[in-house]
């Protein structure tokens, strides 16, 4: 998948992956890849700065946890993050509906 296609959508993808359980950064990247059927491979240099930014604005919280015998920063969706994710989903549905309407092959009546 073209990495430019993710522009503007990464926050929603990260929040969605964290909706049901807290995860550490590498597990988030794995979840993105798995949930996309392997189409999304987001580099660590993109994911970690985005996670820190989402935490700074209050959509995520984090804490150190031991995972598989290693200390890792684990991220959790906050209530504010849940509300933002709902808004992102609504905006995405509207966007895909509008763009789909334009891109859908039109059946034209013959004159």
Secondary structure, DSSP 4 states (H G I P E B T S, - for coil): --GGGGTTTHHHHHHHHTSSS-EEHHHHHHHHHHHTTT-----HHHHHHHHHHHHHTTSEEEEEEEETTEEEEEEEE-HHHHHHHHHHHHHHHHHHHHHHHHHSPPP----
